C-alpha cells in the first residue's frame, strides 16, 4: 500500500478525531473562557467571528513530524480556528517550517490563506485557550487522549515539543507506550532523545513573545532545530542538500 492509499484509509478516522476535538466540552471553565473571549474580542479583531471552540489538529493524517505546542492563543488560534494561526508564535513557526520544507508558505493568518503542511502535523497539549496561557493539570489530563489518538494516526518519526510542558506531555506518552525507558531526558533547546522504533523526541523553546522578544529564542536557534529534525527524517537527502 502506498502513502496515498494509507492517507485515504486513515482519512475517516482523522476527520472523526478532528470533529470530536472541536466538539469537546470536558472543561466547562475553559469553554466558558473561550466563548467569552470570542464575544468580547480585541479591538483589532472586532470584525472577526471567533472560532471560540477547541482547536483541532492541523496537517496530514500521516506525517513523520509531529509538533506539540502548549495551547491556542486567546486571540490567535482561538480566533482563527487553526493551530498557531493569527499570532506572533505562528509567524515564527510557519516561517521555520517553510524554510525546512514542511510548509508551502511562510505565513499563516487564516484558515483560507492557502497554507498547507507536508509530512507534518501540529497539535497541542491543551486544545482550548486557557486564561493567562496556563492550563491546569486537570485540563491537560482531559486533553491527553487527543494527543494519544493523534500519535496513533500520524505515526510520527520525530516528536517535537515546543516548550517544557509539551516535553513533559510527550515524555509521559512515550513512556506509556514503552518507547522510552531508563533515565528521563531533560528538556532543553535542541534536546534530542532516541525512542524505540527509530523515533526521536526533540525539544525546542516555545516561539512565544516572552522568548523571542527577550532573545532567549532567536530565529537562527529555531531554524537549527528544524534542520536537525529534517536530518533525522531524511538523513540522505539532508546530507546531499547540505553539500
C-alpha positions as CSV (number, residue, x, y, z in Angstrom):
1,X,0.0,0.0,0.0
2,X,1.5,3.4,-1.0
3,X,1.3,6.6,1.1
4,X,-1.7,8.0,-0.8
5,X,-3.7,4.8,-0.2
6,X,-2.8,4.9,3.5
7,X,-3.8,8.5,3.8
8,X,-7.2,7.7,2.2
9,X,-7.7,4.8,4.5
10,X,-6.9,7.0,7.5
11,X,-8.9,10.0,6.4
12,X,-12.3,8.9,8.0
13,X,-10.6,8.3,11.4
14,X,-8.7,11.6,11.1
15,X,-11.9,13.5,10.3
16,X,-13.7,11.8,13.2
17,X,-10.8,12.8,15.6
18,X,-10.9,16.4,14.3
19,X,-14.7,16.6,14.8
20,X,-14.5,15.2,18.3
21,X,-11.8,17.6,19.4
22,X,-13.8,20.5,18.1
23,X,-16.9,19.4,20.0
24,X,-15.2,18.6,23.3
25,X,-16.9,20.0,26.4
26,X,-14.7,18.3,29.0
27,X,-13.5,21.5,30.6
28,X,-16.5,23.8,31.3
29,X,-14.4,26.7,32.6
30,X,-12.2,26.7,29.5
31,X,-15.2,26.5,27.2
32,X,-16.8,29.5,29.0
33,X,-13.5,31.4,28.8
34,X,-13.0,30.8,25.1
35,X,-16.6,31.8,24.3
36,X,-16.3,35.0,26.4
37,X,-13.0,36.0,24.7
38,X,-14.8,35.4,21.4
39,X,-17.7,37.7,22.4
40,X,-15.6,40.5,23.9
41,X,-12.9,40.2,21.2
42,X,-9.9,42.5,20.8
43,X,-10.4,45.9,19.1
44,X,-8.1,44.9,16.3
45,X,-10.3,41.9,15.6
46,X,-13.7,43.4,16.1
47,X,-14.9,42.2,12.7
48,X,-13.8,38.6,13.2
49,X,-16.2,35.8,14.0
50,X,-14.1,34.0,16.6
51,X,-13.8,30.2,16.4
52,X,-14.0,30.1,20.3
53,X,-14.0,26.2,20.4
54,X,-11.4,23.6,20.9
55,X,-8.9,23.9,18.1
56,X,-8.4,20.7,16.1
57,X,-5.0,19.4,14.8
58,X,-3.5,20.9,11.6
59,X,-1.8,18.9,9.0
60,X,-1.9,15.5,7.3
61,X,-3.3,12.3,8.9
62,X,0.0,10.6,8.4
63,X,3.2,12.6,9.0
64,X,6.7,11.9,10.1
65,X,6.9,15.1,12.1
66,X,4.5,15.8,15.0
67,X,4.8,19.2,16.6
68,X,3.2,19.7,20.0
69,X,2.6,23.2,21.3
70,X,1.1,24.3,24.6
71,X,-2.4,25.7,23.8
72,X,-4.2,28.0,21.4
73,X,-3.7,31.7,22.0
74,X,-6.8,33.6,23.1
75,X,-6.7,35.9,20.1
76,X,-4.7,33.6,17.8
77,X,-5.9,30.1,17.2
78,X,-9.0,30.6,19.4
79,X,-9.9,33.3,16.9
80,X,-8.9,31.7,13.6
81,X,-9.6,28.0,14.4
82,X,-6.2,26.8,13.2
83,X,-3.2,25.9,15.3
84,X,-0.6,28.7,15.6
85,X,-2.5,30.9,13.2
86,X,-3.0,34.6,13.8
87,X,-0.3,35.3,16.4
88,X,3.4,36.1,16.7
89,X,4.3,32.5,17.7
90,X,2.7,31.2,14.5
91,X,4.7,33.7,12.4
92,X,7.9,32.2,13.8
93,X,6.7,28.6,13.5
94,X,5.5,28.7,9.9
95,X,8.5,30.7,8.7
96,X,10.7,28.0,10.1
97,X,8.6,25.2,8.7
98,X,8.7,26.8,5.3
99,X,12.5,27.0,5.3
100,X,12.7,23.4,6.3
101,X,10.3,22.2,3.6
102,X,7.4,21.3,5.8
103,X,5.1,24.2,4.7
104,X,4.3,25.7,1.3
105,X,4.4,29.3,2.5
106,X,6.0,31.2,5.5
107,X,2.8,32.9,6.8
108,X,-0.4,31.9,8.4
109,X,-3.2,34.4,9.0
110,X,-6.5,32.5,8.5
111,X,-7.9,29.1,7.5
112,X,-8.3,30.2,3.9
113,X,-4.8,31.6,3.3
114,X,-3.7,28.7,1.2
115,X,-1.2,27.3,3.8
116,X,-0.5,23.5,3.5
117,X,1.8,21.3,5.5
118,X,3.8,18.4,4.1
119,X,4.7,15.4,6.2
120,X,3.8,17.4,9.4
121,X,1.0,17.6,11.9
122,X,0.6,20.3,14.6
123,X,-1.2,19.6,17.8
124,X,-1.2,20.9,21.4
125,X,-1.2,19.7,25.0
126,X,-4.4,21.7,25.5
127,X,-6.8,22.3,22.7
128,X,-8.6,25.3,24.3
129,X,-7.2,28.7,25.0
130,X,-6.5,28.9,28.8
131,X,-6.5,32.0,30.9
132,X,-3.0,33.5,31.1
133,X,-1.9,30.7,28.8
134,X,-1.6,28.4,31.8
135,X,-3.8,25.2,31.6
136,X,-4.4,23.4,34.9
137,X,-3.2,19.8,35.5
138,X,-6.7,18.6,35.2
139,X,-7.3,20.4,31.9
140,X,-4.1,18.9,30.4
141,X,-5.2,15.5,31.6
142,X,-8.6,15.9,29.9
143,X,-6.8,16.6,26.6
144,X,-4.3,13.7,26.9
145,X,-6.5,11.2,24.9
146,X,-6.5,13.6,21.9
147,X,-2.7,13.6,21.9
148,X,-2.6,9.8,22.2
149,X,-5.0,9.3,19.3
150,X,-3.2,11.9,17.2
151,X,0.1,9.9,17.6
152,X,-1.7,6.7,16.8
153,X,-3.0,8.1,13.5
154,X,0.0,10.3,12.5
155,X,2.6,7.6,13.3
156,X,5.4,10.2,13.6
157,X,9.1,9.5,13.4
158,X,10.0,12.8,15.2
159,X,8.0,14.3,18.1
160,X,8.9,17.9,18.5
161,X,8.0,19.5,21.8
162,X,7.7,23.3,21.8
163,X,8.3,24.2,25.5
164,X,8.7,22.3,28.7
165,X,5.0,21.4,29.2
166,X,4.8,19.8,25.8
167,X,8.1,18.0,26.6
168,X,6.6,16.5,29.8
169,X,3.4,15.5,28.0
170,X,5.4,13.7,25.3
171,X,7.6,12.1,27.9
172,X,4.6,10.7,29.7
173,X,3.1,9.4,26.4
174,X,6.3,7.8,25.1
175,X,6.8,6.1,28.4
176,X,3.3,4.8,28.4
177,X,4.0,3.3,25.0
178,X,7.3,1.8,26.2
179,X,9.1,3.9,23.6
180,X,11.4,5.2,26.2
181,X,12.9,3.6,29.3
182,X,15.7,4.4,31.7
183,X,16.7,7.8,32.8
184,X,14.3,10.6,31.9
185,X,15.9,13.1,29.5
186,X,15.9,16.7,30.5
187,X,14.2,19.4,28.4
188,X,16.4,22.0,26.7
189,X,16.5,23.8,23.4
190,X,17.8,21.3,20.9
191,X,17.5,18.4,23.2
192,X,17.3,15.2,21.2
193,X,16.5,11.8,22.8
194,X,16.2,8.5,20.9
195,X,13.0,6.5,21.2
196,X,12.1,2.9,20.3
197,X,11.4,2.1,16.7
198,X,13.8,4.7,15.2
199,X,11.8,7.5,16.7
200,X,13.1,10.7,18.2
201,X,11.9,13.2,20.9
202,X,13.2,16.7,20.2
203,X,12.9,19.8,22.3
204,X,12.7,23.5,21.4
205,X,12.0,26.7,23.3
206,X,8.4,27.8,22.5
207,X,8.3,30.7,20.0
208,X,6.3,32.8,22.4
209,X,6.9,36.5,22.6
210,X,8.3,36.0,26.0
211,X,11.1,34.0,24.5
212,X,11.5,35.8,21.1
213,X,11.3,39.4,22.4
214,X,13.9,38.7,25.1
215,X,16.3,36.9,22.7
216,X,16.1,33.6,24.6
217,X,15.0,32.1,21.3
218,X,16.5,33.6,18.1
219,X,15.5,32.7,14.5
220,X,18.8,31.0,14.0
221,X,18.3,28.8,17.1
222,X,14.8,27.9,15.9
223,X,15.9,27.1,12.4
224,X,18.7,24.9,13.7
225,X,16.1,22.7,15.5
226,X,14.2,22.2,12.2
227,X,17.4,21.5,10.4
228,X,18.0,18.8,13.0
229,X,14.5,17.4,12.5
230,X,15.0,17.3,8.8
231,X,18.3,15.5,9.2
232,X,16.6,12.9,11.5
233,X,13.8,12.3,9.0
234,X,15.7,12.4,5.7
235,X,19.4,11.9,6.6
236,X,20.5,11.1,3.0
237,X,18.6,14.0,1.4
238,X,19.8,16.3,4.2
239,X,23.4,15.4,3.5
240,X,23.0,15.9,-0.2
241,X,21.3,19.3,0.3
242,X,24.0,20.4,2.8
243,X,26.9,19.7,0.4
